[in-house]
Amino acid sequence: HASKEIIQFFRDVIPAKDLQENLCVVAPDTGGANMARYYSNQFACAFAVVDKARDYSKTSVVESMRLVGDVNGKHVIMPDDLVATGGTLINACRLLKENGAEKIYVACSLPFFNDPAIERLAKGFEEGLFEMVIGTDAVWHGDAFQKQHPWYREVSVARLFAQVIFNINRRRSVSELLR
């Protein structure tokens, strides 16, 4: 649950104008709606969801995607728990752009980037589908990776992990840290 660190990154790095004017938080799928709603509450902004229908007769095949909400002329933050191959992320960004999204910022707690994610993300960035992907060092990529891939920024959650370990060792609440 790296939301606090990622939200602070947005507040520190993304132009305030982008965060204040026409902001919308979009869940990349219905499973991420609660997380996206948390972000939209923190930014006091609009909320939307990408609804995807899967073809369960085939492995990892999305049959269709539709947007529930309005992103026309908006700056979008799309938080997700993880990015594996990047397929859903790229398809969701494409859908948002087709529906008039201005700028798209993607965030994830676990940037696994399994093959072919890096290639897909690099191509999507070149196409202008998104401004950047913000990940955490829970899956560490480091400075060299960030320099090689201008679309990626890494937020540290080391302090959060340290506090969780400290609280566990002191028999204190961990859930308090995640609120």
Wavefront OBJ file of the C-alpha trace (Angstrom):
o trace
v 0.000 0.000 0.000
v 2.338 2.686 -1.307
v -0.416 5.205 -2.025
v 0.804 7.865 0.411
v 4.313 7.884 -1.058
v 3.034 7.935 -4.635
v 0.518 10.688 -3.907
v 3.277 12.774 -2.309
v 5.427 12.202 -5.406
v 2.616 13.564 -7.571
v 2.284 16.599 -5.335
v 6.054 17.220 -5.404
v 6.794 16.561 -9.078
v 3.699 16.982 -11.241
v 2.874 20.615 -12.044
v 0.306 21.918 -9.551
v -1.828 23.140 -12.442
v -2.146 19.553 -13.725
v -3.209 18.370 -10.264
v -5.683 21.173 -9.660
v -7.359 21.742 -13.003
v -9.432 19.087 -14.702
v -7.940 16.150 -12.803
v -9.548 12.704 -12.958
v -8.364 9.489 -11.331
v -9.122 6.399 -13.426
v -9.146 2.787 -12.292
v -7.593 0.647 -15.064
v -10.117 -2.096 -14.273
v -12.953 -2.726 -11.854
v -10.595 -4.528 -9.465
v -8.680 -1.289 -8.961
v -11.740 0.864 -8.289
v -11.238 1.087 -4.521
v -7.617 2.202 -4.888
v -8.535 4.750 -7.550
v -11.371 6.046 -5.380
v -8.874 6.550 -2.533
v -6.652 8.596 -4.875
v -9.590 10.654 -6.138
v -10.602 11.400 -2.540
v -7.043 12.502 -1.729
v -6.965 14.828 -4.730
v -10.641 15.843 -4.376
v -11.257 15.167 -8.045
v -13.392 13.200 -10.498
v -13.277 9.405 -10.742
v -13.726 6.998 -13.674
v -13.273 3.273 -14.368
v -12.145 1.242 -17.349
v -14.432 -1.752 -17.608
v -12.859 -4.630 -19.479
v -14.525 -7.818 -20.623
v -12.273 -10.854 -20.844
v -12.478 -13.822 -23.184
v -11.976 -16.574 -20.619
v -11.689 -19.232 -23.323
v -8.204 -17.810 -24.046
v -5.353 -16.923 -21.704
v -4.985 -13.192 -20.915
v -7.262 -12.016 -23.708
v -9.341 -8.882 -23.221
v -12.385 -8.889 -25.491
v -13.377 -5.246 -25.074
v -12.792 -2.164 -22.940
v -15.112 0.744 -22.239
v -14.778 3.849 -20.157
v -17.285 4.604 -17.418
v -16.851 8.310 -16.675
v -15.566 11.425 -18.408
v -11.889 12.164 -19.122
v -12.348 14.609 -22.008
v -9.872 17.483 -21.574
v -8.651 16.082 -18.247
v -5.300 15.206 -16.741
v -5.512 11.573 -15.628
v -3.818 9.665 -12.831
v -4.240 5.914 -13.246
v -3.070 3.944 -10.173
v -2.709 0.174 -10.227
v -1.310 -2.406 -7.855
v 1.179 -3.829 -10.358
v 2.359 -3.766 -13.924
v 3.279 -7.180 -15.297
v 3.325 -7.169 -19.111
v 1.839 -3.679 -19.538
v -0.894 -4.817 -21.939
v -3.839 -3.601 -19.858
v -2.046 -0.352 -19.062
v -1.311 0.478 -22.716
v -4.824 -0.475 -23.840
v -6.359 1.622 -21.058
v -4.153 4.611 -21.974
v -5.179 4.266 -25.609
v -8.856 4.195 -24.600
v -8.401 7.269 -22.398
v -6.666 9.180 -25.212
v -9.476 8.200 -27.611
v -11.886 9.702 -25.077
v -10.014 13.002 -24.930
v -7.613 12.634 -21.979
v -4.925 15.339 -22.122
v -2.100 13.882 -20.003
v -1.944 10.468 -18.380
v 0.217 9.585 -15.383
v 0.375 5.916 -14.382
v 1.324 4.709 -10.900
v 1.940 1.226 -9.536
v 3.227 -0.233 -6.297
v 4.884 -3.231 -7.951
v 6.546 -2.475 -11.314
v 7.424 -6.055 -12.301
v 7.791 -5.210 -16.012
v 7.749 -8.805 -17.247
v 8.573 -9.302 -20.910
v 7.350 -7.512 -23.117
v 6.375 -4.683 -20.714
v 9.437 -2.467 -21.183
v 9.112 -2.583 -24.956
v 5.371 -1.868 -24.781
v 5.828 1.001 -22.339
v 8.648 2.572 -24.345
v 6.530 2.412 -27.492
v 3.474 3.808 -25.671
v 5.560 6.681 -24.308
v 6.901 7.451 -27.801
v 3.315 7.448 -29.112
v 2.372 9.975 -26.412
v -0.055 7.648 -24.644
v 1.239 8.664 -21.190
v 3.586 11.145 -19.508
v 5.256 8.748 -17.074
v 4.975 5.580 -15.025
v 5.668 5.949 -11.315
v 6.689 2.757 -9.539
v 8.167 1.940 -6.151
v 11.450 0.404 -5.122
v 9.532 -2.583 -3.707
v 10.573 -3.927 -7.126
v 13.828 -2.035 -7.518
v 14.958 -0.781 -10.913
v 17.349 1.979 -9.806
v 18.883 5.111 -11.283
v 20.415 3.477 -14.366
v 17.026 2.109 -15.410
v 15.419 5.529 -14.913
v 18.107 7.215 -17.018
v 17.661 4.632 -19.776
v 13.850 4.893 -19.670
v 12.722 8.539 -19.422
v 9.126 7.433 -18.910
v 9.882 5.814 -15.515
v 10.256 7.332 -12.035
v 10.853 5.379 -8.848
v 9.490 6.287 -5.416
v 11.072 4.806 -2.313
v 8.964 2.864 0.157
v 11.982 1.911 2.290
v 10.857 4.150 5.160
v 7.421 2.505 5.136
v 8.956 -0.995 5.210
v 11.281 0.064 8.037
v 8.357 1.407 10.048
v 6.362 -1.799 9.444
v 9.294 -3.927 10.680
v 9.772 -1.645 13.680
v 6.080 -1.833 14.582
v 6.026 -5.617 14.233
v 9.074 -5.955 16.492
v 7.495 -3.616 19.052
v 4.105 -5.384 18.776
v 2.488 -2.199 17.518
v -0.211 -1.809 14.924
v 0.813 -2.080 11.278
v -2.612 -1.165 9.943
v -2.226 2.330 11.446
v 0.667 2.958 9.039
v -1.463 2.152 6.006
v -4.356 4.531 6.679
l 1 2 3 4 5 6 7 8 9 10 11 12 13 14 15 16 17 18 19 20 21 22 23 24 25 26 27 28 29 30 31 32 33 34 35 36 37 38 39 40 41 42 43 44 45 46 47 48 49 50 51 52 53 54 55 56 57 58 59 60 61 62 63 64 65 66 67 68 69 70 71 72 73 74 75 76 77 78 79 80 81 82 83 84 85 86 87 88 89 90 91 92 93 94 95 96 97 98 99 100 101 102 103 104 105 106 107 108 109 110 111 112 113 114 115 116 117 118 119 120 121 122 123 124 125 126 127 128 129 130 131 132 133 134 135 136 137 138 139 140 141 142 143 144 145 146 147 148 149 150 151 152 153 154 155 156 157 158 159 160 161 162 163 164 165 166 167 168 169 170 171 172 173 174 175 176 177 178 179
